[in-house]
Amino acid sequence: RRRSYVSSGINAEYGEYFQHYYITNNLRMGEDDLQNHPNWNAILQWSLRFQDEPLENRVLEPMDQERQQFLMRAFEEHAAMTEDPVKSMRCHLKVIKNPDSTKEECIASLEEIAFHAEDLDEANDLYLMGGLQVCCAYIKHHHPELQSLSCEVIANAVQNNEKIAQFASETYVLSDLLKLVDTSPHEVVRVKSLLAVSCLVRGNEAALNKFNELEGYNVIVRALQSPIYKLQGQILSS
């Protein structure tokens, strides 16, 4: 899944400096070494795209101290963001809890939280810090994209995670998800909420019992009869 990080101010102006850094620090690399370092190779190609003239016509000179410090600081900031998922999730939770946040900011933050929730340990961290409960509240949001992203967070978090699945089945979450599947006027919300229901009840006896108690099978039958092909396909593939 593509993530929406901004590379801490690294832009076209600094492409040539990374290019120089790469070349001067990897002169001894052969083809086999480059194959074993695809990320370095990809970043080199990225930097080359921002050059106004061919590489063979350029004179590479050592970076001055200021530019070296800027580049290293930018890498460190980006690494800190990617290597500390708890810090990242706390940051994004702060956004979606803030009533002054814009819709676009909340969408971006829920996307990032959904990405983190794909990891079992990070999903547990999200639950322990109370973040899953915050995301679940967006099930009832009036904006369909925020609703669907909330469903995606739940779907990612409950998979193969008994603790979180128990929370979702013992609270209002499953009931609200079934209501979205059954009555939401938005196709994307119905599809994503069905995905969350499927992930929740799969292999979870307690959630399945709750599903039966809420007459979930009737909801599924009505969904199969809907004209939404994606919804039908989701049911058949679940």
N, C-alpha and C positions, 0 to 999 in steps of 0.2 A: 504494500500500500504506500502511496506517495505521501510524504510528510511535508508540512508547509513551513519549514524553518527558513529564516532569512539568515544568510551567512555572515551575520555580525558586521556588516559594513564592507565585506570583501566585494569589490566590484571590478569593472573593467580596468580601472586605473591601476589595480594591483595585480592583474593577470600576468603582466610581464615579470613582476617581481617573484611571483611563485614559480614561473617558468624558470627563472634564473636559479632559484633555490633548488628546484627539482634537478636541473641539469648538473649544477656544481656538486650536489650531494649524491648523485647517482651515476657518475661517469663510468664507474666500474661495472654497472649493471649490464648484463647481456640479455638476449631475448628470453632465455629461460627465467631469469630473475623477474623481468617485467610481467611474464605470464603469471608468476606467483604473487605479484603485487598489482592486481587489477585496479584497486582504488587509486593508487598513485598514477597509474597510466591514464585513468579516466580524468583525474584532476589536471594532468598535464594537457590532455586534449581540450579540456574546458578552458584552460588559460590561453591556449593557442588560438581559440576562436575569437579572442578579443584583440588580436594583433592587427595593426593596419598595414603591415608589410610582411613579406615572407621572412621566416626565421633566419634563412641564410644571409639576408641583407642587414640583419641587426647586429649590433655590437653589444655583447653582454658585459655589464660592469657590476662590480660588487654593490649590494644595497647599502645605503647609508644607515646609520644607527637608528634613526627615527623610523624609517620604513620597516626595518627588521622588527622593532618593538611593536609597531602597529600590527604587523602580520602575525606575530606570535601571540599578541593579546587577543586578536580576533579568533585565532585557532583555540586558544584556551577558553574563551567565553563559549564558543560553540561546543567544545568538548564537555565543558561543565554542564551544559544544558542536556546533552545527549547521554551523559554518563550518570546523571542523578535523576532517575524517573520520579522519585518521590517529590523532589523539589519542583520538577516540571508539573506534576499533577496538582500540587498545592497551588502553584501559580495559576493554572487554568481553572481550578475550582474557585479561586478567588474571583476570577472574571465572571463565571456563571452565577455566582452568589451575589454579585454587585448589581443592584437594581438600575444603576446608571450605565451599565455596559450596553453596547449596541447589539443589535441582532447579529451583525457580521462577526463581532468579537466573540459572542457566545457560540456561534456556529464553529468558528475556528477552534475554540477551546474544547468543545465537545468532540470534534474530530480528533484532536490530539489525545483526549482522554480515552476515546474508543480504541485508538491505536495502542495505548498503554494497557488497556484491559485485555488485549489479546494474550498477554503474558500472564501466566498463572500467578507468579509471585507479585507482579505489579497489580493484578486484579485484587489480590488479598490486601495489599497495601492500600489500595483505593477504598476497599470496604472498611478497613480498620480505622482510617482517618475520617470516616463518615462521608466520603465522597460519592459512594454509590447511591446513598440515600438522596443526596443533592441532585444527582443526575436523574434518578427515578422520578423526582418531582416534575421534571420536564415532560413526562408522559402526558400531563394534562395541559401543557402549554398550548396556546392558540395557534402558534406558527407551525406548519407541518414539517418544515425542515428540522426544527429543533425537536419536535416530537420523534421524528424518525431517527435522529442521531441519538436521542436518549434510548430508544429501543435497541440501537446498534451497540451502545455501551453495555446494556444488560445482556444482550445475546453473547457478546464477547466474554463478559465477566463470569457468566454462570456455567459455561462449558467446562465439563470435567472438574467442577469446583463445588463440592458438596456443601461447604459452609455458606457460600453466597447463594447457591440454589435454595438452601433451606430458608435463608432470609427472604428471598423473593417469593417463595411459596407460602410463607407464614404471614406475609403482610398483604397490602392491597395491590401489590405489583401485578400478580398474575391476573387478578380480576380486571384491572385497568387495561392490561394488554389485550385480553379477550374482547373487551368493549371496543378497542381500536380496530381489531380485526373485523369485528362484526358491523361497526357503524361509522367508522371514519369516512368522510367524503373524499379523502386524499389517497390516491393509489399507493404512493410511496410509503405512507404511514401504515397502511394495511399490510403491505408486504413485509416491512421491517418489524412490525409488531408480531406478525405470524412467525417470523424467524426467531424472535426472542422467545415466544411461547414454545416453539419446537426445541430450542436449545435448553430451555428450562426443564421440560418434562422428560426429555430423553435420558433414560437411565436413572431417573430420580423418582422413587416410589412415592415419596411424600408429595412431590409436586404433581405427580400423575393422579393421586387420590384427590388433591385439591382441584385439579383440572376436571375430574369427573363430577365432583361436588358442584362445580360452577357450570355444569352442562356444556363443557368445552366441545364435546363431539358435535353437538348441534350447531355450534358456531362454525366448526370446520365444514360441516355439510353445507351450510348456507354460503360459506366462502367458495366452495367448489361450484356452486350454482351461479356465482357472480360472473359478469362478463370480463373480469380482469384476468387476462391470461397469465400474467406474472404471479398473481396470487394462486391460481390453479397449479401452476408449475411448482411453486414453492411447497404446496401441500403434497404433491406427488413425489417430490424429491426428498421430503422430510422423513 
